[in-house]
Amino acid sequence: MTKIENKNGIGKDILWLLPSFLWFLITIKLLLTVQPVEPDNFFSKIPHFDKVAHFGIFGIFTACLMFSFCGAQFFKNNKQKIISGVLFLVLSWGGITEILQGLLLDAREGDFLDFIADATGGFLGVYCYGVLYRILPIIPIYDIKKKELEINEV
């Protein structure tokens, strides 16, 4: 196992945030713009496909945030604080996007069930990040006892 100490300051922390920031920009495009739907599109025929899309979008966003927060060692890699912080951001963003969809976009509407799908994707994203670490142990994970970032060599 190789131990990498985070001694490079804020610049290194900002690099860890890059995947989350890029996915955040993608969510803005996906959730806050009108998406053209063709009537004969395969996905438009699937009932409640938009809920599945919200679930996936927020699951990926959560996994990106977990990667960023663990890699940058935010909250000194305290597991409970990282998970709480990530879920707060994800649930807040889910609520904000639904409100903005209802207020700003004529072709879209804010939907409480979409928010439930967002939240479910967020909670499952936290769980999947832990599972992904067990399968692919080169991703950063929180470590409560040590102040070093652990990355297992494969």
N, C-alpha and C positions, 0 to 999 in steps of 0.2 A: 504494500500500500504506500502510495506517495502522498506526502502531506505538503500542501501548498499554503503558505502564509500570505494573507492579504496585507501587504505593507505598502502598496502603491497609492493609497489615499483615494480621494474622490474620483479621479479620472478612471480608475479601474472599476469603481462602483457604477459609474455611468455606462461603461461598456456592458456590464452585466444587465443593465436595464434595456439595452437595445432591442432584444427580441420582444419584450413586453410592449415597448413603445411602438414598434412596427406593427404588431398585431392590434394594438389599440387603434392605430390609423386605419387598419383594414376593417375593424368593427365599425368605425365611423362611416366608412363607405358602404358597408353592407347594411347597416341598421338605420342610417339617417339619410339615405337617398332613395328615390323611387326606383324599384327594380322592375324592369319590363318583364311581363309574364306573357308568353305566347299561349293561346288556348290549347294547342295540341302538344305542349311541352310535357315530357314524361313526368317531371316533378310536380307539375300543377295538378296531375291526376291523383297524386298520393294524398289521402286525407291528412290534414294537420301537418303537412311537411314543414311548414314554417316553424312549428314547435321543435321539430327535430333539428332544424337549422339553428335556432336560438340555442338549443342544448349544446350542439357541437361548437358553435362560436364561443360560448362562454366557458365550455370545458377546456378548449385550447387556450383561451385567454388566462384562465386560472393556472394551467400548467406553465405557461410562459412567466406569469408572475411568481410562481413558486420557484422556478429556475432562477429568476432574477434576484429574488429576496434571499434565497439560500446561497447563491454564488457571491453576492455582494456582502453577505453576512450582515444584513440588516437585523436589527433587534438582537445583535450579538448571537445570532443563530438560535435564539430561543424558539423552540418548536411551536409552543402555544401562541406566542406573539406573532410569529410569521403567518401561521394559519389564520389567526384572527384578523391581521392586517390585510391579507390577501382576500379573505372572504368579505371584509368590509368594503374594499375597493370594488370587487366584482359585483356584490349586491347593490352598491350605490350606483355603479355604472349601468347595471341592468334596469334599475328604477328610473334613472335619469333618461335613458334611451327610450323607454316606454312613454314617459311623460312628453319628451320632445317629439316623438312620433305622433302623439295625439294632438299636440299644439301646433307644430310647424308644417306637417306634411298632409296635404289634402288626400293624397292617394293611399296613405297608410293611417293606421289608427293604433293608439296605445291599447295594449291588451294585457289584462292581469295574468292570463294563462301563459303569455309569452314571458312575463316576469318569472312565473313559476318555473318555466323551462330554463330561463337564464340561471336562476338560483340552483336548480337541480344540476345543471351543467357545472356550476361553480363548485358545489360540494363534491360531485363525482371527480372533477378535475384535481382536487386536493388528494383524494384517495388514489387516483390513477398515477399521480406524480410519485407517490410512495411505492406503488407497484412497479412503475417504470424504473425507479432506482434499483429495485431488486433484480430486475431483468437486465438492465444496462447500467451497471454501477459506476460509470464514468461521469454521470451527471452529479452536480453538487447536491448535498443533502444537509439538513440542519443537524447540528451536534451540540447538545446542551452542555455536556461536560467540558468540551475542549473549545478553544477559541480559534481553531485552525479549520480550514476547509479540507475535508477529506475527499480524495478521489482515488478509487481503487484502480490499480493497473489490471488490464485484462490480459 
